[in-house]
Amino acid sequence: MKLFMKNRKPLKKSGMNFLVDIDEARAVGLRIEADKFYVQLEDGREIGVPYDWYWRLNQATDEERRNWRFISGGYGIRWESIDEDISIAGILKGRKNPTPPKSKATVQS
C-alpha cells in the first residue's frame, strides 16, 4: 500500500522511489532565457517555467527579468522592479497568474 502525504509527490531517482516535500523545495540557482526561466533546486532538479505563467514576467523587459533575487532562503524569487514574488512551492504545484487582476468598477447609486 502506498501512502501519499499532503503536498508530497513521488520522485524517482536512481531507480529508487522516495517522497519530496514540495513546500520544502529550495532553489539554489536561476537562469533567465528568452522564453522561460529555469530554477535549479537543491535536490538537483531543474524546472523550466514559461514567462506567460506570470503576467508581470510576460510583460517585463529582458533587463527587468534579469533583476531578481532569492527570498526566504531560496523558498521564493523576487523581481523588485516589477513587484513579482513567486514561491518555489507554487511553481512546483503549477500555480499560475497569467492575467492581471480586473479593476473593480465603482458603482454609483
Secondary structure, DSSP 4 states (H G I P E B T S, - for coil): -----TTEEEEEETTEEEEEEGGG--EEEEEE-SSEEEEEETTS-EEEEEGGGBHHHHHS-HHHHH--EEEGGGTEEEEGGGTEEEEHHHHHTT--B-SPPPPPPPP--
